Amino acid sequence: MGCLARVELVRSGRFRKTHTMAVSGGSFLVFASSFVHATLAATAVPLSNSFRGCFTFLLYGTPSPNLFASTAAGMLSLLNPRRTQHRTVLLLTEQWWDTPYESTFRNLAATVRRTRQLQNVSCSGPFRKGTHFVGTYTAFEAWGLSDMCDAVVYMDSDLQVMANMDHLFTYMQDHPAVVTAGVQLHWPEMNTGVWLLRPAQHIRDDLVAYVQKPDVPYPCGKGFQLAAKAFFPRYFGGRPRWFERLPDRYNCMDPGMTSCLKSNAETPPELDIPGKVYVVHWPGDLKPDHPVLWNATSKTPQDYVNWAPSHLPAPYHFKGGMHPIRASALRQWHGNYEHAMRLLGPTANQRATYRQSHRESAQMEKTALQPDKQSYAKQNAAQTSAAVAAVALVATVALTAWRRCL
């Protein structure tokens, strides 16, 4: 049985154009329900008609098929009706306006919110690995979605939604004092890969003013996450329960899944469902198609995974089997990525990797891989040969000069 999907394009906070299209198979996506693979689907919790929830993504920078497909992959994991009954919003910066990518996102039933990439960001010290992270501050525009959303779940693109999360909006509706929520690595640090927030234009304006003023106290690091960490405790310091800690199962970054599957007494009990994982996230440099995680030849997850953080010395690295839930999430993400690439037509069918689209901004740390002894040996041999050649050259020059003096 077919259905109708309502697609809205938003410009400057106002609805300018509404598209209606027929979708077959009862899917909220385009042309086939197979665009999103079924995993741990959960029953949506109905909200009152007056409460508006939005799942929100950000796309900025130089347009490319890979950046499009990586963002669309996260969106595809969410858009199936079994995953959400709420609006999906894409914050799209000016580089992507009036491109085939924008129209394709509209065909995916996304509400496109055009926004300018945030400029004149100030922070202390250099950004890690280039200027790519400057663009991440545009994510603060999610706080300006109050004209269409009463609550927002901001999401990175390097993740896979495994189950329905509509009950997060029910929680925000039932707890009006909570302004924002997220998964904490350790207090007060929060990972903003999945960021629950209550949008308000004055908060957005104050955030932007904060990151644009000179001599701000927070380091540049990896972008807007550190700015949020510095801003909100001061901004809401005197307000009770403005922040709520989400269980790790809503933003699972643990390769062993241990912290994601257990209960946590510090999180709201109504959100902590034992044994269930809602989002699998690949933060940092090990993105979903990194060779440590994904075998590009067989198109399957690796039968091992390097669990050690990339900043640790190589002797501390060790391998372990990939958890079945993470392996399932990895397969689904790649399936969604491939579907997104096919949506762009034959010109985008070449399988350039997701990791390549981020080389300009965040090159892979070599220490994230197991040390290659043969490569090290070749490198040492080359360095030794170069040193010998340099010594020989110096000796030749010295001998020639001595002979001339005789």
Secondary structure as UniProt FT lines:
FT   STRAND          3..11
FT   TURN            12..13
FT   STRAND          14..23
FT   HELIX           24..26
FT   HELIX           33..35
FT   TURN            49..50
FT   STRAND          53..59
FT   HELIX           65..79
FT   TURN            81..83
FT   STRAND          87..92
FT   HELIX           94..96
FT   TURN            97..98
FT   HELIX           100..107
FT   TURN            108..109
FT   STRAND          111..114
FT   STRAND          124..127
FT   TURN            128..129
FT   HELIX           132..144
FT   TURN            146..148
FT   STRAND          151..155
FT   STRAND          159..161
FT   HELIX           167..174
FT   TURN            176..177
FT   STRAND          180..186
FT   TURN            187..188
FT   STRAND          189..197
FT   HELIX           201..212
FT   STRAND          219..221
FT   HELIX           224..235
FT   TURN            237..238
FT   TURN            240..241
FT   STRAND          243..245
FT   HELIX           248..250
FT   TURN            255..256
FT   HELIX           258..261
FT   TURN            265..266
FT   HELIX           269..271
FT   TURN            274..275
FT   STRAND          279..281
FT   TURN            284..285
FT   TURN            288..289
FT   TURN            291..293
FT   STRAND          294..295
FT   TURN            296..299
FT   STRAND          300..301
FT   STRAND          305..306
FT   TURN            310..311
FT   HELIX           314..316
FT   STRAND          319..320
FT   HELIX           324..343
FT   HELIX           346..348
FT   TURN            354..355
FT   HELIX           356..358
FT   TURN            359..361
FT   HELIX           366..368
FT   HELIX           373..405
//
